Amino acid sequence: MSNTQENNDEKGKKKEEKEHSDIKWFIEVFIITFLLSMLFSYISTNGVSHLNLISAIIILIIVISLGIFFDIIAVAVTVANEHEFHAKATKKIKGSKDSIKLIKNAPKVANICADVIGDICGVLSGAISALISMKITEQFGFSFDIQFILSALVAAFTVGGKAIGKNIANNESTKIVHAVGIVLNKFSRKNR
């Protein structure tokens, strides 16, 4: 067998492994997203419907903030410089090795943070805002539906917050990824 044919066979196997890996990742993300969405939607819808107006608004703010927070992590991981963490790892600075793992898996980390968690937070904030608008309408006896106003406010805060967050993530990517690496390091040590 010639070198060219061996190289072609090897490239074909690598391409096939990558396609298999991509399909496996799609299935994993699909299942995780589906289950988390069902769980969080059930908890938030049933939980928020029994809360007073102020508590429901606080929960809405927390959900929007979580979406922005994880979007910041997603951007930071994709723009961070891996070489900075190799230098920190040689000095045995806590969280450096976990930060390197995050950066090496940046597409998957960004997918989980921005798409899975971010999109779930977006769906939840929409459902919670609908419940809040019903509470406001009932409590204050409005004759018109304020859902459109509340939905627009939620969208504006979410998009505006993510815009500011992306700027922060670009400027402070090393600090953000290192902080996440430290947290992951603490959790991984507890599980050992």
N, C-alpha and C positions, 0 to 999 in steps of 0.2 A: 504494500500500500504506500502511495507517495505521501510526502509531507503536505501537499496541497489538499489531498483528499482527507487526511487526518485532521488538518485545520478546519476544513469545511464541516466534517463530522462533529468536531468539538464545538464549533460555533452553533451548529444545529442543536446540539444537546443543551448548550447554555441558553439558547433562545427558548427552547421547549421548557426548561426549568424555570425561566423567568416568567413565561406565560402561565405555567402551573402555579407559581408563587403569586402572581397577580390575581388569578382566579380565586385562590385560597384566601388572599387578603380581602377581596371583594366580599366573599361569603362571610368571613369573620366580621367585617365592618357592618355588613347588612344585618346580621343577627344581633350584634351588640347594640346597634342603633335602634333596631326594632324593639328589643327588650327594654332598653333604657327609656325610650320614648313612651312605651306603654306604662312602665312603672312610674316615671315622673309625671306623666299626664294624669294618671289615676290619682296619685298622691296630691298633686297640686289642685286638680279640679275638685276633688272631694274635700281636701283640706282647706282650700281658700273659700269654698262656698260656705263653710261653717265659721269663718273668721269675721271679725268686725272690719269695717272699711279701712281703718288705719293699718291694722295688721296685714290686710290683703295688699295694700299699697307697698308696705315694707317688703313683703315677699316678692312683689313685682320688681322692686328696685334691686333686690338681691339677685334675682334671676337675670336681669339685664346686666348687672355688674359681673356676674359669673361668665356670661357670654363674652363680654369685653375682655375680662381677665385671661380667659383661655385663648382668645384671639391674639392677645399680646404675646403669650407664650409661643403660639404657632409661628408668628412672624419672627420672633427673636431666635428661635431654633433654626429657621431657614437662613437667616443672615449672619449668624454667629460664626466666628473664625475658630475652627477646630485647633489650629496651631497654638493659640493662646492657652488652651486647656491642656495640651500636651506639656507645655512648660510648667503649668501649675501641678500637673500630675507627677512630674519628676520631683517636685518639691513636697509631694505627698499632701497637698492641700485638699481637705475634705470636699467631696462632691465633684472633683475634677473628672474622675473616671466616668461617673454617671453622666456628666455633662457631655463628654466625648461620645458616649453611647447615644445620647439624645440627638446630637448633631449628625452622627453617622446614620441615624434612622429618621432624619428630618422630614422626609415626605410622609412617613407613617405617623410621626408625632404631630405634624401639622394637620394631617387628615383627621386624627382623633380630636385634637384640641379645637380646630377651627370649624371643621365640618360636623363631626359627630356631636360634640358638646355644644358648640356654637349654634348649630341648627336646632338642636333640641331646646336650647334656651330661647331661641327665636320663636319656636312653636309654642312653648310654655308661656312666654310673655304675651303672645297673642291670645291664648286661652284665658290667662289670668286677667288680662285687660278687659276681655268680654265679660267675665264675671264681675269685675269691679264696676264696669259701666252699668250692669244690671243693678248692682247694689246702690250705686249713686242715684240711678233713676228711681228706684223704689224708695230710698231714704229721703230724697229731696222732692219727690213727686214731679219730676220733669215730664213734660208731655212729648219731648223729642228724644231721639236716640243719640246719646253722646259717644257711642262706640267709635264712630268715624274720627272724632277728635282725639279720643284716647289712643286709638290705634296709630294715628299720625304722630302723636307725642312719643309713643313707645318706639316707633320706627326711627324718629328723629334722634332720640337719645341713644338708641343702639348704634345707628350709623355714625353719628357724631362722636360717640365714645370710642368706637372702633377706629375712626380716623385719627383721633388723638392718640389712641393706643398704638397704632401702627408707627407713628412718629416716635413715640417713646421706645418701642421695641427696636426700631432701627438704630436709635442713638445709644441705647443701653443694653444691647443684645447680650454682651458678655456677662453683665451683672445679673440679668434676668435668667439666663440659662444656668449660670452658676448657682443662683438661689434655688432653682428647680432641682438641679443636681444634688444640692445639699439635702433637700427634702427627700428626694428619692433615696439617697444614701442612708438617711436615718430610717426610712421604712424598710429598706432592704436588709439593714442590720438587725432590725427587730424580728424579721421573718426567718433569720438564720438560726 
